[in-house]
Amino acid sequence: MSTYTHPEVLVETDWVAQHLNDKNLRIVESDEDILLYEVGHVPGAVKIDWHTDLQDQVVRDYVGKRAFDELLSSRGIANDTTVVFYGDKNNWWACYAFWVFKLFGHEKCLVMNGGRQKWIAENRPLSKDVPSYSRTKYAAKDRDDKTIRAFRDQVSQHVNAKKPLVDVRSPQEYSGELLHMPGYPQEGALRGGHIPGAKSIPWAKAVREDGTFKSADELKALYEPQGVTADKDVIAYCRIGERSSHTWFVLTYLLGFPNVRNYDGSWTEWGNLVGAPIEK
């Protein structure tokens, strides 16, 4: 039986419950539903909103170094703080926040396996108290947009080189039947379909019903038959980059792929690009 390549980045709910008062650790909740934190969160957790905290409000891009420094300082996160991410939707946004933290070079990042769903299912305590931590003097590294992030021109080159491209959206989005996930407003792109050559491997196949990640053997069986293997340069995409952050986390840390990038422009960009080819 195989094991995860980097099991140290994944912590269980039991572990988090035992470390709620660890001064060197900060728990971060990041959700799609931005109201959930106020309903109740893991005691001591701080909130990071994927849209208002991590994204520039004028340019479609992430915040710059100074804003990231300010964000983490305000949440009581220092450069050597261990950050544990969790959230709703099987940790989509937790993995997205994890990925953004890695763009800025934060070293000690963990994900709580099963996320908010598993914590609540186990009847663990929730708090409505918003904690206040002493400010830190966080100093991020310059944002690295080359190692784990892909832009549209790089995706075009990737397509032309016939390198592995993973579409992690639902099968209906991949086929072009839907422009967004089932049950969501069908908006965001003018065209339906997928980037030429992309393999359909929905993110949801990587998790169990309780929201935890499948075993290493199960994950290998999911990706390898599709030609997505550790020896290749892989790009993952979805609609706006959150579901593909989940897959990026799986490939990078659980399976140990050394070269995986997340195309955060994703289908919202590609599906609207003038002159960009698609397949259905």
Secondary structure, DSSP 8 states (H G I E B T S, - for coil): ----S-GGGEE-HHHHHHTTT-TTEEEEE--SSTTHHHH-BSTT-EE--TTTTTB-SSSSSB--HHHHHHHHHHTT--TT-EEEEE-SGGGHHHHHHHHHHHHTT---EEEETTHHHHHHHTT---B------------------SSSB--HHHHHHHHHTT--EEE-S-HHHHHTS-SS-TTS-S-S-SS-SB-TT-EE--GGGGB-TTS-B--HHHHHHHHGGGT--TTS-EEEE-SSSHHHHHHHHIIIIIS--S-EEEETTHHHHHTT-TT---B-
